[in-house]
Amino acid sequence: MTVDVTIDRRDGVVVLSVSGRLDAVNAAAFLETVRAEIDAGDGAMIMDLEGLEYLGSAGLRVVYIAASELQKRDAGFAVCSPPPPIAKVIRLSGMEKLIPVYGSRADALAAL
């Protein structure tokens, strides 16, 4: 299974809606997509994980890289709408201490 990404831009924020599986098989390709969007220079980024079914360590690494690269540019970054199993992975990894996680896209957009 693959990871699918839909890109939406709203008021200087790029929203990546991620669905499927984000794992070692497709993390490099997903990172390329993320970096292309960062380089496009919209500013802040939200990763909407509502449709994500699996998040492996390679996928977590991509989320962390995105947050780090945006922080270097003084741009905001957040994750939103993780399903309960994905939220648990984020929590157990300690990632929620480094990256804001919101329950909804509206909350994330309001925060950024």
Backbone hydrogen bonds, N-H to C=O, Kabsch-Sander energy under -0.5 kcal/mol:
donor,donor_aa,acceptor,acceptor_aa,energy
4,D,19,S,-2.9
6,T,17,S,-2.1
8,D,15,V,-2.2
10,R,13,V,-3.0
13,V,10,R,-1.6
14,V,44,A,-2.5
15,V,8,D,-3.8
15,V,13,V,-0.5
16,L,14,V,-0.6
16,L,46,I,-3.0
17,S,6,T,-3.0
17,S,15,V,-0.7
18,V,16,L,-0.7
18,V,48,D,-2.8
19,S,4,D,-2.5
20,G,51,G,-2.0
21,R,2,T,-1.7
22,L,54,Y,-2.7
23,D,21,R,-0.7
26,N,23,D,-0.8
27,A,23,D,-1.7
30,F,26,N,-2.2
31,L,27,A,-2.6
32,E,28,A,-1.9
33,T,29,A,-1.8
34,V,30,F,-2.6
35,R,31,L,-2.9
36,A,32,E,-2.2
37,E,33,T,-1.9
38,I,34,V,-2.3
39,D,35,R,-2.8
40,A,36,A,-1.2
41,G,38,I,-1.4
42,D,37,E,-0.7
44,A,12,G,-0.9
44,A,42,D,-0.6
45,M,76,G,-2.0
46,I,14,V,-2.5
47,M,78,A,-2.3
48,D,16,L,-2.5
48,D,46,I,-0.7
49,L,47,M,-0.8
49,L,80,C,-2.9
51,G,18,V,-0.8
52,L,49,L,-2.0
53,E,20,G,-3.6
54,Y,20,G,-1.3
56,G,22,L,-2.8
60,L,56,G,-2.3
61,R,57,S,-2.0
62,V,58,A,-1.5
63,V,59,G,-2.0
64,Y,60,L,-2.4
65,I,61,R,-2.7
66,A,62,V,-2.5
67,A,63,V,-2.2
68,S,64,Y,-2.6
69,E,65,I,-2.8
70,L,66,A,-2.4
71,Q,67,A,-2.2
72,K,68,S,-1.9
73,R,69,E,-0.7
73,R,70,L,-0.6
74,D,71,Q,-1.7
75,A,70,L,-2.9
78,A,45,M,-1.7
79,V,100,P,-2.5
80,C,47,M,-2.5
81,S,102,Y,-1.8
86,I,83,P,-0.8
87,A,83,P,-2.9
88,K,84,P,-2.1
89,V,85,P,-1.6
90,I,86,I,-2.4
91,R,87,A,-2.6
92,L,88,K,-3.0
93,S,89,V,-1.9
94,G,90,I,-0.7
94,G,91,R,-1.0
95,M,90,I,-1.2
96,E,90,I,-0.9
97,K,94,G,-1.5
98,L,95,M,-1.6
99,I,95,M,-2.3
102,Y,79,V,-2.8
108,A,104,S,-1.9
109,L,105,R,-3.0
110,A,106,A,-2.3
111,A,107,D,-1.9
112,L,108,A,-1.8
